[in-house]
Amino acid sequence: MLPDFKTSTLARLTILDYGLFQVHANGRIIGICGYLLETTDEKRILIDTGFPAAYLTDPEAAAAADNLGSFGHLLSLTPAQAPQGQLALMGLTPQDIDLVILTHGHIDHVGQIDAFAHAPILVSKAEREHDRPIYFGTARPLPWPDATYVEIDTDRTLFPGLTILHCPGHAPGQLAFLLDLPQTGPVLLTSDAINRPSEPDEGFVGSWNVPLAVHHGQRLLTLAALTGARIIYGHGSDQWPTLRKAPNTYT
């Protein structure tokens, strides 16, 4: 069951810094991000939870167990870059979160969902249909925590200022978000539906389903053009250093 959003409107967006990762194939250095959405009636929504806690204590052993080294390696992940550390920058704890939304089931997005299992978890039905989060490659070490799940399979507006966009392609149940902030105005959080500005021209190579990724990538770009939304990409190397991050906010 979702929190009661009957009196909610979107008040602010905070971008959470979950560390830096380097992709071996092209050398790109990407930020690992989450988001905190806060409403006018003081409800808090956490989007994504970063890497598993094991990567904080022994990243080499964790990467070896997951075969992550075949793809890339972490450059930076400190306790301050864990979701708990990012929330602490704003004087919050995991218990202050009223709803968790997972954009999809990859390792850098679901790693610490167990720390937020007290809250309902909203996720695409296509992701939840897997016995475990799809994580990375063939690795499936992370169980779904014992929690209340809200599954969606289409676009859904939760309250004024927050529309969830169902955009399968990068992953079976990829989600993106159209926000409308009081001062900043429309913002499109593409998550991994569009990793970086060049991905549409590159044809979304490596996606779970390339034709779907192309379709929804174009849908998001069209939506941004129609609404005048500022686009924040899932892993935009050049954009990441320019973004305002916790404890600073977009209002």
Secondary structure, DSSP 8 states (H G I E B T S, - for coil): -----TT--EEEEEEEEEEEEEETTT--EEEEEEEEEEETTS-EEEE---S-THHHH-HHHHHHHHTGGGTEEEEE--GGGSHHHHHHTTT--GGG-SEEE-S--BHHHHTTGGGGTTS-EEEEHHHHTSSS--BBTTB------SS-EEEESS-EEEETTEEEEE-TTSSTT-EEEEEEETTTEEEEEEEGGG-STTHHHHT-TT-SSHHHHHHHHHHHHHHHHHHT-EEEESS-TTTGGGS-BTT--B-
